[in-house]
């Protein structure tokens, strides 16, 4: 019996998968596609497993069919007879042989009892509820042992985190704990820009974690072993300094080889980092937008205070209190006042703004009084209060300023005290000449100390923008309270951790801070710099790596486009990357034996990805005894069958697996493939810079993007070249053949010159399914003339060109799908003109 099988998909319980991926819909869509056997996907997920047991009933050996009460009519108005085969994909992320391994394996199970036993054992290892494709810290060899010990008839086919409390820089809250981040939040990526969070992952973890501490930002970051940092592998024991080789050695005769010239930013796992390697951290140059003017009326409207306007000034309704300017220019005077307030200011009662200076700081009192008058138009004399130690408090009474300061300079709406002080986010985008005034006046009051972690991080960002790297320390409240502190016969207990910028290393001194009295003491420190900076990044050597055992939840994010996010003191990559095949560039394995150990003999097939086709895999002689299968890995109903397998055998689990294992072209007729160039990682490249290279060009450029100087994303063709022991055009007539197809909706869309999701495409699609019973029958078998009669000559022409391979293809790279063109732009114009005649 000849039939088509798509054995690997995902259910609605997997991340980024359509909620329509349910048995009822899969049943009828498979029939319209022309697929007889569908993999269920995700059988390890408890809710999906329950759905499958409830809605499926036994058919042939190892196959199942949807129960009649759940069936829905297809496009043809009939009921389908789709068979289902139990399948799941497991993501294994673990360390082996000193490397981090990341492999996705597909498991096929012949019955529900086998699947249930696999679920039980894997459930002891990880959280199966978290995702339809579970992430397990499980060695592939151990996975194989578990599966084959449960049932030798089961089949494994290889396919292609941070701790709770980690603070991530997000758009709505500059310091957001990773466990509080939600889909749709925006984070700062390693490319110094905002990008959206697409997914959040959480899993239980029990094992070793790594605390990576760089110079200056020494609080560092704690992660699981496999989490990648944006970093550089450095040359240690430089001839001159016995430290790392770095760009400042460019003119030094003692530094003979200038190793720093070959440094490349890369993503390095936590457990592969060493002391002296360099973490790369953004300077937040073009991340934030700024304000030119603050409209106090707009702020007061949010506060609920009733006011009225008189000649550009704001006055509270029913009050004769001092009027305040409505529009406040964001200039140097404003920024100086902001700095003083963040260090010494406070609000109290309902209308008090105060500044408290110590006896050593009284020379700033008159400056603040003048600034309040010039900035806000406050024309009444403030009250001065002198305390016992000679300090001075300046007291300004104004309901308007009280509400304005509460809204502008605290990040909490409920609590306004020293621990919640912060700049408005737009202040982080001000020009450098304004930001230096904020920092300078804040430093005069607090000398780098604050109990506000938010404010500390904002000053960190300002300093990095200015070319100054702060050394950040924390003195915990627990450490403070463990010892006795007495002031005027009172024991002082700390309520908050105390953060400090203990010293400044000035790489760029555009505003000559080192010549001023406040900062001159940092001249000697600046002469002995660790690391270096450039226009976009600061490069911080690692000085300490600590490990400890951790048990609890760990988290990770998936970020659109850039696949990275900036935490408080480090920049890290998604744990998810696109190269997790057994031979992928991130898996670390070069052979099945290395991956599966003693169980490699049980592996008789691998799944090719969308970015490769069988001939690419035939170049590896180590795969001569391995069958190549193709499946859609679909996340939506429209995409099922985009890759599939065609068999001519009896309909049963055993017959299908035997056909795959035999590699007999009489039983396993052929695979249906994407054009591999259409896959997202076919060629190498750099999407942001629009650079696309075949492997030979990548080698010429030494793997570096010629536009931005960063590493290129290596594609599948390059990886095959690295492993292959046969020439590029090698063929093997003994192997199961293949056919490259383009999906029918893509062909129709091209013919109509509209997107494939257009209603007109679906209308033509349904006409063709009704005429020829299935999509695959249209693509593979239907006579072209009959297709033209049932739809249009243009669609028929598109199908014929696809069958003959007469296509123009722009290869996919760096996460961008390749572009298939059936018709040229000129032909599309002619199609549009012809369509307008009817």
N, C-alpha and C positions, 0 to 999 in steps of 0.2 A: 504493500500500500504506500503510495507516494503522499507525503504531507510535509508541511512547513512547521518548524518549532522555534519559538522564542523563549529560551529557558532562563533568562535573567532580567527581571524587572524589579521595581520597588513599589511598596504599598503606600497608602496615605499616611502610614505611621513613620515613614522615613522623612528626613529633613528635605525641604525644598521639593516636595512631591505634591502633585495635585490631589485634592480631596476626592476626586472622582475615581481614583485608582482603587476600586472595590470589586469584589468578585462578579457582581451583576453586570457592571459596565465592561469589565475585561472580557467577560464571556461574549457579549455581542460585538464589541469592537474587534476582537480577534477574528471573528467570523467575517466581518466586512473587510478586514485586512487580507484574509486568506490564510490565517494561522490556525492550525488544528490543535497544537499543544503549546500551552503557556506555562512558564514557570510561575509559581505563586509569589516568589520573593518573600523575604522578611519573616520566615516562619518562627524565628526566635522571639519575635515581639508578642507578649502575652495576649494583647487585645486582638491582633491580627490572627494569631493561632486559634483563638476562640472563634473568630468569624469564619475561618476556613473549616473548622470542625463542624460548625453549625450549618454552613451553606453548601458544603460539598459532600458528595456520596461516592462510594467506590465505582469505578468503571472497569477498564482492563487492569491487569496486574501493574500496581504502582502508579496508576493514573486515577484521576477523579473528575467528576462532572458536576456541574451546578444543579442543585435540586430544582425540580420543576417550578415550585412556588416562588423561586427567586428570579426566574428568567424574564428578560425584557426583549421586546422585538428589536431586530436590527434594521438597517436602512432598507433592506429588501422586504421588510414586513414579516419576516419569519423568525423562528427561534433557533439559536445556535446549538451546536453539539461540541463546543470547545472542551478539550481535556486540560486538566491542570496537573502539574508535577511539582512536588514540594521542593522549594529551593530557598536559599538565604545567602546573603553576602556578609562575611565577617571581616572587620577591619582590625588587623593585628598591628599594634605599635609596641615595640619592645627593643631591648638592647641585647646584642649577641656579638661576640668576637670584638668587643670594643667599639661597635658601631650601632647606631640607632636604625632599626629595621621597621619598615612600614609596608605591609602587604595586604591586599584585599583578596580573600578566597571565597569562592562560591561553593556551597555544599548542596548536593542533591540527596534527598532521602526517599527511600522506596515506600514508606508508610508512615502514618501518624505516630505510631509507637516509637519508631526510631527517632523521629523529629522531637518527640516529647522527652526522650532520654537525653538527647543532645542538649535540649533547652535546660534540662535540670542541671547537667554538669557545667554548662557555660554560665548558668545563673549563679553558681557558687563563685565564679571568677569575676564577673562584672555585672553591671546594671543593664539587663535586657530591655527594660521599659523605656530607657532614655532615647532610643532611636531604633527604627526598623533595621538599620545596618549597625549593629552594636560595635563599639570600640572597646577592644579588650587588650590588656597587656599580656598577651598570650603568644608564646613562641609557636611558629607555624608547625614545627615538628610535634609539639605538644598537642596542638589542635588536631593534627592528623591522628595522633595516638588515641585521643578521646573518641573521635568519630569512627575510626576503623575498629576500635575495640567494642564499640556499641553495635555496629553492624558492618561487616566487610562489604556488603552490597552498596553502602553509601559511597558517594563519590565526592572528591574535592577537586575543584578546578581553580587554579590561581588566576585572578583577574589583575587587572591593573591595581601639657595643660598648666593653667596657672592656679594658685591657691586662693581660697576665699579670702577676701579682704584686700587683694591686690588692687591698687588704685590706677584707674585708666583715665587719660585726658579725653573727656567728651565735650560736645558742644553745649549741652544744656547744663552740665555740671562739671566744671573743670577737673574735679577729683571724684570720680564715681567708682565705688567698689565694683569689681567685675561681676559679682553675683547679682548686682542691681541693674546691670545693663540689659536693655531690651532691644528687640528687633526694631530697626528704624533709627536708633541712636546714631550719631555721627562721632567718629573718633579721628584723631590725628594719626596719619600713617607715616611710614618712614620716608615718604616723598614730600613731607611738609605740607600736607593738605588734608582736608576733611573728606572722609569716605564713610559710607553707610554700613552699619552692622546688618548682615543678612541672616546670620544664625548665631545662636548661643548654645554651647555644649556644656554639659555637666556630667560628671561621672564620679563614682566613689574611687578612692585611691588609697592604697596601703603600701608604702615603700619609701625609697630614698628620694629626697628633694635636694636641690642645689641652690645655695644662696650665693649669688654672683655679686661681688662688691667692686665697683670701679673707683678709681681715684676721684676725689671731689664729691661726686654723688654717692657717697659711701653707704647709704642705707640700702642701695642695690635692689635686687629683685630675687625672689625665691620661686623656683619652678620645678616641674618634674624633669626627669633626665632628658627627655626627647624634645623639649621645647626649643625652637630655634631663635637665637638672638641675631640682631643685625650687628655684624662684627668683622674684624680683620684678624687673620692669623699673622702674627708678627715674627720678625727675626729677633730672637733674644740674644743676650750677651754680645751686644754690639761692641766692636773693637775699642771704641773710645770710652763708652760710658758703662760698660758691663750691664747696660739696661737694654731697652728695645731700640732698634734702628727706627728713626723717625725723620720727617721732612726737615726739621731744623738742622739736620746734619749735612744739608746740601753743600755747604762751603767748607766743611771740616775735612782736613787732609787725613786725619786718623780714621775717618769712616771711609774705607776704601771702596766697598762694593755698592753702597747706596741701595741696600735691599728694599728700602721703603718705596722705591720707584716701581716695584712689581706688586705692591700691595693691591688687593682687590676686595672691596666690600662683598660679603657673602652672608648666607644664613647658616649659623653654626649652632649645633645642639648644645644644650647646657653641659652635658657630660663630656663634650669634646673641647670645651673651652679650657684654657690654661692661664695661669698668672702671666701677665705681660701681653696677652691678647688684648685687642682694643675694641671696646663697645662704641657703636656709632649712635649719636643722639642728635635729633634735629635742633636747629636754632630758632625755630618758630618764626621765620622771617616774614612770610606772606600768608600767615594763617588767619589772622584776625582783622576785622574791619574796624575803623575808628569813627569817632564823632568829632565834628568841628565845633558844635554848639550843644549845650545841654538845655533842654526846655523844662524848666522847673514846673511849669503849669501841667505838663503831661505827667510828670512824676506825682504831683499832688493829686491829680485826678484819680490815680490808682490808690492813693492813701485814704481817700474819703474826706479829707479836709476841705471844707467849703471856703473858696477864695473868690476874690474879684480882681479884675485888672484895672490899673490906672496908669496911663502913660508909660506902658512898658514895665511897670512894677506890679508885684503881687501882694495883696493884703488879705488877711483872713477876714471873712464876713463877720461884721459886728465887733471888730477889734480896731483899736487905734495903734496897734503895735507897729514897729518899724517895718516899712515896706522893703521888699527884696526884689532884685532884678528878675525878670522872667527868663531872659535868655542869657546864659553864662558861657562866654567863649572858653573853649578848651585851649588855654594858652599856658605860658610858663608860670604865671602867677597862680592860676588854677591848680596846676600840677604840683607846685611847691606846697600849697595849702593841703592838697590831698596827701602828700607825703607826711606832713606834720600831723595830720589827723590820724592817719593809719598808725603812727608810732605813739602819739600822746593824747589823742582825742577820745571822747566818750560822749554818749547821750544819757540823759537822766530825766525822770519825771515825764512831762508831756511837752516841754518846750526848752530844755536846756542842752546846749552844746558846750562841752568843756574841753580844755587842753591843760594837761598837768605836766609841768616841767620841773625837773629837780633843780637843786641849788646850782649845779654846774651848767644848767641849760637855760638860765634866765635871760641870756642875751638873745634868745629866740622869741621872747615874749612880744616885744614891740613889732617884730617882723610879722608875726601871726595876726596881730591886731590890724596892721596896715593891709595885709592880704585879705582879711575878712571884709574890710571896707571896699577895697578895689574890686574884688571878685564878685561879691554879692550885693554891694551897696549898703552894707550894714553901717548906719551912721551914728548909732548910739555908742557911748563909751561902755565897754564891758566891765563887769565886776572883777576885781583881782583879789584873790584869796591866798595869803601867805601862810604856809604851814610851819610847824616847829623846826623842821630841818632846813628851812630857808627856801624850800621849793615854792613855786608859784602856780596857781591854777587861774586860768582865764575863763570866765563864765559869760557866755552869750545866750540871751533868752530870745527865742524866736520859734513859734510853732512851725513856721514854714521851713526854716533850716533844720529843725528837729526831724520833720518828716523827710526832707530831702536827704539828709545824711543817713538816716535809717535805711532808706531805699537804695542809696548809691553805694554805701561802704560796708555792707554786711551781706553775706550770702544766705543767711537764715532769716526768714520772715518772723519767726517766733522768738528767737534769742538774739539779742544784740549786745555782745560783750567782746572782750579781747580775743576770745577763741573763734569768733565768727567773722572777724574783720576780713574784708577783701576788696579788691578793686572791682569796678564794673568791668565785665569781660572786654568791652570795646576799648578800654584803656590799654589792653595788651597789643592793640594795633596802632597806637599812636606813633608818631615819628620819634626817632631816637633822641632828638634834642629835648622833647617833652618828657620822655620816659626817664631820662637821666635826672631830671629835676624831681620826679616822684621818688626815685631811689635815693638820691642825695639827701632829701629832707627826711625821708623815713629813717635813713641810717643815722642822721644827727640825733634823733630821739631815742631809737632803740638799739643802735649799734649792731644790727643784724639779728636781734633776738625777737621771737614772737611765739605766742601759743596758738596761732592760727596756722594750721597746715596749708590751708588754701592760700593765704597770703604769702607764706614761704615759697610755694610753687609759682605764684605769680611773679615774685621777685626773681626767682630762678630764671623764668622765661625772659623777663626784661634784661637781666644780666647777660644771658646767652645771646640775645639780640644785639647787645652792646659790645659783644666780643669779650666778655668777662665770665670766667668760670668760677662759681661759688663753691666753697667747701661746706657741705651741709652735715650737721650733727644733730642728734636728738638726745635730750636728757629726760628720761621717762619720769612720770609722776611717781611711779613705784620706787624708783631709785631715790628720788628726792625724799619721799616719805619714810624710807627705811632708815634715814638718819635724822637727827633732831636739828631743827632750824628755829632760832628764837629771835624775835625783833620786838624791842620795847616790852619785854616780859611776856610776849605772846608767842606761842608755838605756831609756826607757819606750815600749813599743809598745802601741797600742790593739788589743784583740781584738774590740771591739764598737763600733757607733755609739753616740754619747752624745746622749740626748734631754734637752731642758730646757724647763721652764715658766719662760720668762725674765721674765714679768711677769703681773700679774693685773689685770683690769679688773672692778671690783666694781659690778654693777648692783643687787644686793640684798645687804644686809649685816645679815641677821637676827641673826647671832652676833657682830657688832661686831668683826670681825677687824681692821679698819683702825685700831682704837684700841689694838691690841696692838703690842708692840715689833717682832715678826717681820714684820708686814705694814704698818706705818704708812708705809713708803716708797712704797706704791702709791696713796696718797691723791691725789697730783698727777696720776698717770696716769689714775685713775678720773674725774677732772674733765674729761678730754678723750676721750670715748668714741666709738668707731666703731660704727655699727649700733645695734641695740636688741634687747631681749628681750620676750617676753610669757610667759604661764603655760606654754605648750607648746613654744615654739621660740626659738632664737636666730637673729638676722638679721645676716649678716656681709657687708659690702660687698667686692666683688672689687677687689683693688688691682693685680693683674697677670695678664695672659694671654699665655702663650708658646706658640709653635707649633714643631714640629719634624717631620721625616720619620721614620716608623717602619715597619719590616718585621717581621712576626711574627704570632703568633696573638693574636686578640682574643676576648673572652668577653662573654656577657650571660646574664641569668637571667630566667625568667618566674616571677612570684610570684603566688600565689593572692590574689584579691580586691583587694589594694591596688596591685598592679602597680608596686612600688617597693622599693628596698632602700637601707639606710644603709651607706655605706662609712666608712673611717676619718675622712675630713675633708670629706665631701659626701654629699648624698642624691640619688639618681638614679632615673630611671624605667626600666621595661623598655623595650628598643628596640621591642618588639612592642606595638602598640595596636590597637584594633578598627576603626579608621576608614581602612583603607588602600585604599579604592576610588579610582579615578582622580579622582573628585570628592569624596572623603572629606575630613573636616575636618582630617586630618593630612597629606594628600598635597600640598597647596599648589597644586593645579591647578584651574582653573575651566573649562577647555575641552580637547577632544581635541587641537586644534591646538597649544596650549601644551605638552601632554605629549609628543606624537609628532612634532611639527615637520613636516617634508616627507613623512613617512609617514602622516600623519593620514588621507590619502585612501584608504589601504589598510585602515583600521579601519571595518568595517561593522556591528559588533555590540558590545554591552557586556553583562556579566552583572549582573543585579540581585542584591542581597544579600537575606538572610533578613528584614531589617528594613525593606525597601521592596518595593513592588509596581509593576506597570506604570503605573497612573494617576499615581503620585507622580513617575515619570520623564517622563511625557507633559507635565508642567508646564514642562519645559525645551525651548523651541523649538529649541535647538541640537542636540537629539537626534532631530529629526523624520526625519532620513535614516538613523538608526541603529536597527538591530534590537535588541530586548531579549530575551535568552535567560535561562532560569532553570535552575539545576542545584543538586544537593544539597550540594556541597562536603563530602560525608559522610566521617566518620572511623570509622564503624562500619557493619556490614551492616544493622542495623535501620533506619538513617536514610537509606539510599540511596533516591532517588526522592522525598524529602520536597519537593523542587522539581524540575521536569522540563519537557520540551518534547514536544509532540505534533505529528507530521508526517504528511502524506499525499503520499508521493512514492516514487520507486523507492529501493531499499535500496543506497546507496553513499555514500562520503565526499563525492563531488562533488555528488550530489543533495541531501544534507543541508545542505552549505554554501551551495549555490545557493538552497535554500528559505529559509535564514536571511537571506541577502543580499537576496532579493527582497521580503521582508516581505509576501508574498502570503498572505492568510488561507486561500486554497484549498490551498496547499501546507504552510504553517506554520499549523496549525489553531489552536493556543492554547498558552499556558504553564500549568503547574501550579504554584501558589504557596502558600507559607505564608500564613496571615493575617499581614500584616506587623507587626501589633501584637505578635505572638508572638516576634518577633526580640529579641535582647538589647539593641539600641541604637535602639529605635524612638523613644521619647520621651527628653527630657532628665531628669536627676535626679542624686541622690546616694544610693547604696544604703545606706551606713552610717546615714544620718539618715532613711531611708525617705521621701525627697522625690521625687515624680514630677511633672513639668511638661510640658505642651505648649509649643510655642515662645512663644506670647503671654505665658504665665506667667513663662517664663524671662526674657523682655524686661522684664517688670514688676519682677523681682527683680535685674535687671542681671547675670544670669548667676551670681549668688552664692547658695549654699545659705543659707536663713534660719535654719537650726539651728546650723550650725558656722561659717558665714562663709567657707567655702572655695568655689572655683569648681565649678559643676555640670558633669557630663559631658554634652556636647552630643550629641544623638541625630540619627538620619537625617532625621526630619521637619523639624527645625530647619535642617539643612544644605540640604535641598531648598528650604525657604522662602527661604533666603539666595540661592540661585542661580536660582529659578524666575522666569519672566516671564509666567506664566499663573496664573489663579485656582485655588483648591484643588480644586474639583469639575470641572475641565476634562476633557472626554472627546473622543476622536477615533475615529469609526467606521471610519476607514481602517486603524487599527492592529491588529496581531495581538491577539486577545482573550486572556482569562486566566480561570482558575477557581481559587478558594481552597479548599483542602482541609485537613482534619485527618487525621493518620495513623490507620490502622485500630486499632493497638494503643492509642492514646489514647482513641478512642471506646469500645472494649471496656472499658478500665480505668474510664472514667467510668460506664459502664452497670453495671459490677459493683461500683463504688465501691472499687476497689483500685488500686494502682500498676500502671503499664503493664508493669513487669517481672515481675509476679506469674505464677505457673505457670498459674493459672486463665485469665489473659489469653491466654497462648500456646495453651492448649487450644482456646479459642474461635476464635482466629486460624486455627489449622490446620484446624478444621472448615469455616470459611468459604472458605479457599483451596481445599480439596478440592471444595467445592460449586460455586465460581464461577471457579476456575482462577487468579485473581490478585487481589491487593489492590486494584489500580486498578479492576478490574471490579466489585468490591464497592462501592467509593467512588463510582464514576461511573455505572454502568450497571445493576447488578442491581436487579430490582424489590424494593421495600421489603417486600412481603408474603413474598416468597421468602426474603429475608434473615431475617425473623422465624421462618419455618419451619425454616431451617437452623441458627439459633442461638437468639435470644430476642427477644421484643418490645421489650425495653429497648435492645438493640444496634441493632435496626432503627430504632427511634425516634431514636437518636443519629445514625445515618447520614442520616436524613431531615432532621433539624434542621441538620446540617452542610451538606447540599446547599442548604438554603433560607437559610443564613446566620443562623439563629436561635441565636446564641451570645452569651455574655457574655465580654468580653475585658478583662483588665487588662494594659495595654501594658507591654512590656519596657523596661528602662532601666538604664543604668550597669552592663552586664554580666549583668543578671538577665533570664532569658527571661520573656516575657509569659505570662500564665496564661489558657488557654482553658477556659471552663466551658460544657458542653453542658446539664447539669442543675443546677438550683438546689440549695442545701443541703437544702431541704425535700423536693424530689423524690428526692434521694439517700437520705434517711431512709425514704421510702416504698419505694424500690427494695430497700433492705436488709431491710425488713419482709416484702416479698413473697418475697424470696429465702429467708428463714428458714422459710417455709411448706413448702418442698420438700426 
